[in-house]
């Protein structure tokens, strides 16, 4: 994709640290560009580590149901079409494999959280984990995971921990591996395991296939490690000013503005919209919803 004159049929964005400000809100400037993207017929979607069920609640609360076309959840493990209400899930982890992973961390002060939609089945429920679940519109259930997991399929495993412990958790994760799963840090207090075929790049490919478009004409915004595959998959990958150094290295564009400075909105206003002045129709490589 030519950065100067990008033909854009779809925009995808991470949530925390990218679309949302530090108060977990969508700014008025961002709302304005979302409305204009809708007017131009450019698809706009969210690609998040959160379940799509949580995304639906948040989008409703923000009053953006008419401006967002799709949700990619579970870091690419689920796709939800906002118009048709169709949900697609891909490659869950087996509960038996999750028990194997838990064994490797059993001596560390982490809380295991197994995700099924927006239900968290946790090894330990605390005031902090309950507040975190509420923030992300998820329901927490404390269970005996040794009894709960055998024979089940789980969307992903989250290790919830104090940020100070993250270097040790990352180091421990390098000491074992299995072709049945992969892992990554997704926040300063979250480390996640999922099927190795699942990432946000995979989610983008599924969304493109769903709408009948190609990744070459997609712009994606991100800030963290779990955005890397998405940034590499699309025609134009954009890193926020507050993005990790690793993401900035692989992005096509690194913004000067952070998520608190409306970086996404300014890029759309100054680069995307001027290069896409006419409304896209079906023959412009987009099946619009």
VOPAGU-2260 file (C-alpha; in pm, 1 decimal, decimal comma):
REM VOPAGU-2260
SITE   aa  ch    i         X         Y         Z
SITE  UNK   A    0       0,0       0,0       0,0
SITE  UNK   A    1     128,4     344,8     -88,5
SITE  UNK   A    2     149,8     546,4     234,5
SITE  UNK   A    3     100,3     875,4      53,2
SITE  UNK   A    4    -220,2     768,5    -126,2
SITE  UNK   A    5    -355,5     455,0      44,8
SITE  UNK   A    6    -669,8     297,0    -102,6
SITE  UNK   A    7    -833,9     178,0     217,6
SITE  UNK   A    8   -1127,6     -60,5     239,4
SITE  UNK   A    9   -1088,8    -157,2     606,6
SITE  UNK   A   10    -936,7     -21,5     926,6
SITE  UNK   A   11    -869,2    -238,8    1230,3
SITE  UNK   A   12    -747,3    -123,4    1568,5
SITE  UNK   A   13    -639,9    -253,3    1902,7
SITE  UNK   A   14    -835,5    -118,4    2200,2
SITE  UNK   A   15    -627,6     -38,3    2507,6
SITE  UNK   A   16    -344,3     200,5    2436,4
SITE  UNK   A   17    -468,1     258,2    2081,9
SITE  UNK   A   18    -838,2     336,0    2025,0
SITE  UNK   A   19    -910,6     409,1    2390,4
SITE  UNK   A   20    -753,4     681,8    2599,2
SITE  UNK   A   21    -606,7     619,0    2944,2
SITE  UNK   A   22    -955,7     645,9    3094,7
SITE  UNK   A   23   -1080,1     362,3    2868,6
SITE  UNK   A   24   -1296,8     602,8    2669,9
SITE  UNK   A   25   -1341,8     689,4    2301,0
SITE  UNK   A   26   -1268,7    1057,7    2242,3
SITE  UNK   A   27   -1503,4    1288,9    2052,1
SITE  UNK   A   28   -1237,1    1335,3    1784,1
SITE  UNK   A   29   -1224,7     959,3    1731,3
SITE  UNK   A   30   -1603,4     936,3    1721,9
SITE  UNK   A   31   -1606,4    1197,7    1447,5
SITE  UNK   A   32   -1366,9    1004,5    1223,8
SITE  UNK   A   33   -1557,9     680,7    1281,2
SITE  UNK   A   34   -1874,5     846,8    1155,3
SITE  UNK   A   35   -1690,6     976,4     850,5
SITE  UNK   A   36   -1541,4     633,7     775,3
SITE  UNK   A   37   -1894,8     494,8     780,6
SITE  UNK   A   38   -2001,3     767,9     537,3
SITE  UNK   A   39   -1716,1     671,9     304,2
SITE  UNK   A   40   -1807,9     303,5     319,3
SITE  UNK   A   41   -1480,1     204,2     486,0
SITE  UNK   A   42   -1515,4     -87,9     725,4
SITE  UNK   A   43   -1394,5     -24,0    1080,0
SITE  UNK   A   44   -1334,8    -293,6    1339,2
SITE  UNK   A   45   -1172,6    -369,1    1671,7
SITE  UNK   A   46    -908,2    -640,3    1714,7
SITE  UNK   A   47    -863,0    -720,7    2080,9
SITE  UNK   A   48    -757,7    -984,8    2325,0
SITE  UNK   A   49   -1098,3    -944,6    2487,0
SITE  UNK   A   50   -1391,5   -1176,5    2405,3
SITE  UNK   A   51   -1624,0   -1048,9    2133,3
SITE  UNK   A   52   -1907,8   -1073,0    2388,5
SITE  UNK   A   53   -1731,1    -810,7    2600,4
SITE  UNK   A   54   -1671,6    -604,4    2288,7
SITE  UNK   A   55   -2042,6    -604,2    2208,4
SITE  UNK   A   56   -2123,4    -467,0    2554,6
SITE  UNK   A   57   -1857,4    -197,4    2531,7
SITE  UNK   A   58   -1956,3     -90,1    2181,5
SITE  UNK   A   59   -2315,7     -58,5    2298,9
SITE  UNK   A   60   -2211,3     141,6    2605,0
SITE  UNK   A   61   -2006,4     375,9    2385,2
SITE  UNK   A   62   -2298,4     422,8    2145,5
SITE  UNK   A   63   -2091,3     302,8    1848,9
SITE  UNK   A   64   -2296,8       7,3    1722,5
SITE  UNK   A   65   -2364,5     181,6    1391,4
SITE  UNK   A   66   -2003,6     284,3    1333,4
SITE  UNK   A   67   -1821,1     -43,0    1400,7
SITE  UNK   A   68   -1852,1    -321,6    1145,5
SITE  UNK   A   69   -1679,0    -612,5    1316,7
SITE  UNK   A   70   -1504,7    -735,8    1629,6
SITE  UNK   A   71   -1201,7    -963,1    1634,8
SITE  UNK   A   72   -1172,3   -1114,2    1981,5
SITE  UNK   A   73    -942,8   -1348,0    2174,3
SITE  UNK   A   74    -641,8   -1212,1    1982,4
SITE  UNK   A   75    -784,9   -1355,1    1660,5
SITE  UNK   A   76    -971,1   -1654,7    1799,8
SITE  UNK   A   77   -1317,7   -1512,6    1729,7
SITE  UNK   A   78   -1485,0   -1289,6    1469,5
SITE  UNK   A   79   -1819,5   -1114,4    1513,6
SITE  UNK   A   80   -2011,5    -930,7    1240,2
SITE  UNK   A   81   -2192,9    -638,3    1402,4
SITE  UNK   A   82   -2457,8    -624,9    1128,4
SITE  UNK   A   83   -2548,3    -991,4    1087,1
SITE  UNK   A   84   -2471,2   -1087,1    1450,6
SITE  UNK   A   85   -2280,5   -1390,9    1321,9
SITE  UNK   A   86   -1995,4   -1520,1    1538,2
SITE  UNK   A   87   -1713,3   -1747,6    1427,2
SITE  UNK   A   88   -1468,7   -1919,9    1664,9
SITE  UNK   A   89   -1133,7   -2075,0    1574,0
SITE  UNK   A   90    -894,3   -2325,4    1731,7
SITE  UNK   A   91    -964,6   -2343,2    2105,4
SITE  UNK   A   92    -712,2   -2497,0    2347,7
SITE  UNK   A   93    -780,1   -2832,0    2508,6
SITE  UNK   A   94    -828,0   -2827,8    2882,3
SITE  UNK   A   95    -573,6   -3106,0    2919,3
SITE  UNK   A   96    -306,0   -2891,4    2754,2
SITE  UNK   A   97    -394,0   -2602,4    2983,4
SITE  UNK   A   98    -336,2   -2828,5    3283,3
SITE  UNK   A   99       9,5   -2906,8    3145,2
SITE  UNK   A  100      87,1   -2535,8    3115,2
SITE  UNK   A  101     -36,5   -2469,1    3467,1
SITE  UNK   A  102     198,9   -2737,0    3597,9
SITE  UNK   A  103     498,3   -2536,4    3475,2
SITE  UNK   A  104     389,8   -2228,1    3671,5
SITE  UNK   A  105     251,7   -2397,0    3983,6
SITE  UNK   A  106     524,9   -2258,8    4211,1
SITE  UNK   A  107     475,2   -1897,7    4092,1
SITE  UNK   A  108     235,4   -1642,0    4236,5
SITE  UNK   A  109       0,6   -1627,7    3937,4
SITE  UNK   A  110    -375,6   -1667,3    3906,6
SITE  UNK   A  111    -489,1   -1892,5    3620,8
SITE  UNK   A  112    -788,5   -1764,7    3425,0
SITE  UNK   A  113    -955,1   -1981,1    3159,1
SITE  UNK   A  114   -1171,9   -1792,1    2910,4
SITE  UNK   A  115   -1494,9   -1917,5    2756,5
SITE  UNK   A  116   -1655,7   -1621,8    2583,0
SITE  UNK   A  117   -1672,2   -1348,5    2845,8
SITE  UNK   A  118   -1674,8   -1597,7    3134,6
SITE  UNK   A  119   -1350,9   -1628,4    3333,1
SITE  UNK   A  120   -1304,8   -1952,8    3522,6
SITE  UNK   A  121   -1028,8   -1877,3    3772,5
SITE  UNK   A  122    -810,0   -2066,0    4016,8
SITE  UNK   A  123    -848,2   -1785,6    4269,8
SITE  UNK   A  124   -1086,1   -1490,5    4291,3
SITE  UNK   A  125    -962,9   -1170,2    4455,3
SITE  UNK   A  126   -1086,6    -814,8    4480,5
SITE  UNK   A  127    -831,8    -720,7    4214,1
SITE  UNK   A  128    -932,9    -995,6    3967,8
SITE  UNK   A  129   -1302,5    -920,7    4015,6
SITE  UNK   A  130   -1245,3    -551,8    3949,0
SITE  UNK   A  131   -1043,9    -638,4    3637,8
SITE  UNK   A  132   -1319,0    -869,6    3511,3
SITE  UNK   A  133   -1581,2    -600,9    3569,5
SITE  UNK   A  134   -1370,7    -344,8    3383,1
SITE  UNK   A  135   -1365,8    -575,2    3079,5
SITE  UNK   A  136   -1736,7    -671,3    3103,3
SITE  UNK   A  137   -1652,8   -1029,8    3195,6
SITE  UNK   A  138   -1796,9   -1267,6    3453,5
SITE  UNK   A  139   -1561,0   -1433,1    3701,2
SITE  UNK   A  140   -1619,0   -1780,7    3843,8
SITE  UNK   A  141   -1384,5   -1937,8    4098,6
SITE  UNK   A  142   -1357,8   -2311,5    4031,5
SITE  UNK   A  143   -1127,0   -2606,0    4087,3
SITE  UNK   A  144    -953,6   -2599,9    3747,9
SITE  UNK   A  145    -813,2   -2949,8    3801,0
SITE  UNK   A  146   -1171,8   -3075,3    3795,9
SITE  UNK   A  147   -1313,2   -2818,8    3551,3
SITE  UNK   A  148   -1067,3   -2846,4    3261,6
SITE  UNK   A  149   -1040,0   -3216,3    3162,1
SITE  UNK   A  150   -1234,9   -3281,5    2842,6
SITE  UNK   A  151   -1320,4   -2914,5    2784,1
SITE  UNK   A  152   -1216,2   -2671,8    2510,5
SITE  UNK   A  153   -1108,7   -2324,2    2626,3
SITE  UNK   A  154   -1065,4   -2006,4    2421,5
SITE  UNK   A  155    -739,5   -1914,3    2594,1
SITE  UNK   A  156    -548,5   -1928,0    2923,1
SITE  UNK   A  157    -450,8   -1607,1    3102,8
SITE  UNK   A  158    -190,2   -1579,5    3374,9
SITE  UNK   A  159    -288,6   -1286,6    3597,7
SITE  UNK   A  160       5,5   -1153,7    3800,6
SITE  UNK   A  161     172,5    -853,2    3956,0
SITE  UNK   A  162     371,7    -663,6    3689,4
SITE  UNK   A  163     691,2    -704,6    3893,9
SITE  UNK   A  164     669,1   -1079,3    3832,8
SITE  UNK   A  165     638,5   -1051,1    3453,8
SITE  UNK   A  166    1013,2   -1090,4    3371,5
SITE  UNK   A  167    1022,6   -1415,2    3569,7
SITE  UNK   A  168     704,2   -1542,2    3403,5
SITE  UNK   A  169     838,8   -1460,9    3057,7
SITE  UNK   A  170    1162,6   -1639,3    3141,6
SITE  UNK   A  171     978,2   -1944,2    3272,8
SITE  UNK   A  172     771,5   -1957,1    2951,8
SITE  UNK   A  173    1092,6   -2000,3    2749,4
SITE  UNK   A  174    1185,8   -2317,9    2938,2
SITE  UNK   A  175     912,7   -2536,1    2788,0
SITE  UNK   A  176     716,9   -2555,8    2465,0
SITE  UNK   A  177     461,2   -2764,2    2280,4
SITE  UNK   A  178     334,1   -2741,9    1920,6
SITE  UNK   A  179     -19,5   -2731,2    2062,5
SITE  UNK   A  180      16,1   -2379,3    2205,6
SITE  UNK   A  181     198,5   -2047,6    2190,7
SITE  UNK   A  182     218,6   -1759,4    2437,0
SITE  UNK   A  183     277,1   -1386,6    2470,1
SITE  UNK   A  184     254,2   -1094,9    2710,7
SITE  UNK   A  185     -60,1    -891,1    2640,8
SITE  UNK   A  186     -43,3    -635,5    2924,8
SITE  UNK   A  187     190,1    -548,5    3209,0
SITE  UNK   A  188      -1,9    -793,8    3430,6
SITE  UNK   A  189    -126,9   -1051,9    3176,6
SITE  UNK   A  190      51,8   -1339,6    3004,8
SITE  UNK   A  191    -158,7   -1555,4    2771,6
SITE  UNK   A  192    -154,7   -1899,1    2607,7
SITE  UNK   A  193    -348,6   -1986,9    2293,0
SITE  UNK   A  194    -342,3   -2214,1    1988,5
SITE  UNK   A  195     -32,4   -2129,8    1778,0
SITE  UNK   A  196    -249,2   -2060,3    1473,3
SITE  UNK   A  197    -426,9   -1779,6    1659,4
SITE  UNK   A  198    -307,0   -1421,0    1643,3
SITE  UNK   A  199    -452,0   -1088,6    1533,5
SITE  UNK   A  200    -303,9   -1133,3    1187,1
SITE  UNK   A  201    -505,2   -1454,3    1153,3
SITE  UNK   A  202    -811,4   -1262,1    1271,0
SITE  UNK   A  203    -753,4    -994,4    1007,0
SITE  UNK   A  204    -729,3   -1260,1     736,5
SITE  UNK   A  205   -1058,5   -1412,2     851,0
SITE  UNK   A  206   -1226,2   -1069,7     855,3
SITE  UNK   A  207   -1097,0    -993,3     505,5
SITE  UNK   A  208   -1228,6   -1325,2     375,8
SITE  UNK   A  209   -1563,1   -1261,0     545,8
SITE  UNK   A  210   -1604,3    -923,2     374,0
SITE  UNK   A  211   -1448,5   -1021,6      41,9
SITE  UNK   A  212   -1150,4    -786,4      55,2
SITE  UNK   A  213    -772,9    -822,4      65,5
SITE  UNK   A  214    -528,5    -730,3     347,9
SITE  UNK   A  215    -337,2    -507,1     103,2
SITE  UNK   A  216    -600,0    -236,4     148,8
SITE  UNK   A  217    -628,1    -262,6     526,4
SITE  UNK   A  218    -479,5     -18,6     778,0
SITE  UNK   A  219    -417,4    -147,2    1131,5
SITE  UNK   A  220    -326,4      40,9    1449,4
SITE  UNK   A  221    -160,2    -109,8    1755,2
SITE  UNK   A  222      69,6     -57,7    2049,8
SITE  UNK   A  223     173,1    -393,4    2197,7
SITE  UNK   A  224     327,7    -735,8    2136,6
SITE  UNK   A  225      -4,6    -901,9    2054,5
SITE  UNK   A  226     -53,0    -650,1    1769,7
SITE  UNK   A  227     263,4    -750,9    1584,0
SITE  UNK   A  228     108,3   -1018,7    1360,2
SITE  UNK   A  229    -174,1    -781,3    1265,1
SITE  UNK   A  230      69,3    -500,4    1179,2
SITE  UNK   A  231     269,0    -738,5     960,2
SITE  UNK   A  232     -40,7    -879,9     784,2
SITE  UNK   A  233    -201,0    -559,0     660,0
SITE  UNK   A  234    -103,1    -323,2     380,7
SITE  UNK   A  235     -25,6     -40,6     623,1
SITE  UNK   A  236      66,0    -105,8     984,9
SITE  UNK   A  237      64,2     192,2    1220,5
SITE  UNK   A  238     224,9     202,1    1565,1
SITE  UNK   A  239     116,5     454,0    1826,1
SITE  UNK   A  240     375,0     685,6    1983,4
SITE  UNK   A  241     321,8     490,6    2305,2
SITE  UNK   A  242     379,1     154,1    2131,6
SITE  UNK   A  243     645,0     -94,3    2234,1
SITE  UNK   A  244     986,6     -60,7    2071,2
SITE  UNK   A  245     939,5    -401,3    1907,0
SITE  UNK   A  246     616,1    -293,9    1739,4
SITE  UNK   A  247     765,9      33,8    1621,0
SITE  UNK   A  248    1044,9    -159,1    1447,9
SITE  UNK   A  249     805,9    -352,7    1224,0
SITE  UNK   A  250     540,2     -83,7    1165,3
SITE  UNK   A  251     519,1     105,0     835,6
SITE  UNK   A  252     432,3     425,2    1022,9
SITE  UNK   A  253     510,7     534,6    1378,3
SITE  UNK   A  254     283,6     814,3    1495,8
SITE  UNK   A  255     402,7    1116,7    1689,7
SITE  UNK   A  256      83,0    1112,6    1896,8
SITE  UNK   A  257     -20,3     870,9    2170,6
SITE  UNK   A  258    -364,0     724,4    2236,0
SITE  UNK   A  259    -426,6    1016,5    2473,6
SITE  UNK   A  260    -345,8    1259,2    2190,8
SITE  UNK   A  261    -591,8    1109,1    1938,5
SITE  UNK   A  262    -314,6     956,5    1728,6
SITE  UNK   A  263    -549,5     721,5    1541,9
SITE  UNK   A  264    -801,9     995,4    1468,5
SITE  UNK   A  265    -536,8    1237,2    1339,4
SITE  UNK   A  266    -387,5     975,5    1104,8
SITE  UNK   A  267    -729,1     887,6     964,7
SITE  UNK   A  268    -813,8    1256,5     919,3
SITE  UNK   A  269    -481,8    1354,7     763,7
SITE  UNK   A  270    -390,1    1046,9     558,4
SITE  UNK   A  271    -677,6     802,5     507,2
SITE  UNK   A  272    -975,1    1028,8     442,4
SITE  UNK   A  273    -800,7    1266,9     195,9
SITE  UNK   A  274    -694,5     967,1     -13,4
SITE  UNK   A  275   -1039,9     804,5      -6,8
SITE  UNK   A  276   -1282,0    1081,6     -95,1
SITE  UNK   A  277   -1541,7     872,3    -279,7
SITE  UNK   A  278   -1773,7     623,0    -114,2
SITE  UNK   A  279   -1663,0     265,4    -171,7
SITE  UNK   A  280   -1913,2      32,0    -328,5
SITE  UNK   A  281   -1911,3    -340,5    -394,3
SITE  UNK   A  282   -1684,7    -309,2    -697,7
SITE  UNK   A  283   -1420,2    -130,0    -488,1
SITE  UNK   A  284   -1311,1    -455,5    -322,6
SITE  UNK   A  285   -1544,1    -432,8     -24,7
SITE  UNK   A  286   -1865,7    -614,0      63,1
SITE  UNK   A  287   -2021,1    -355,3     286,4
SITE  UNK   A  288   -2248,5    -433,1     579,0
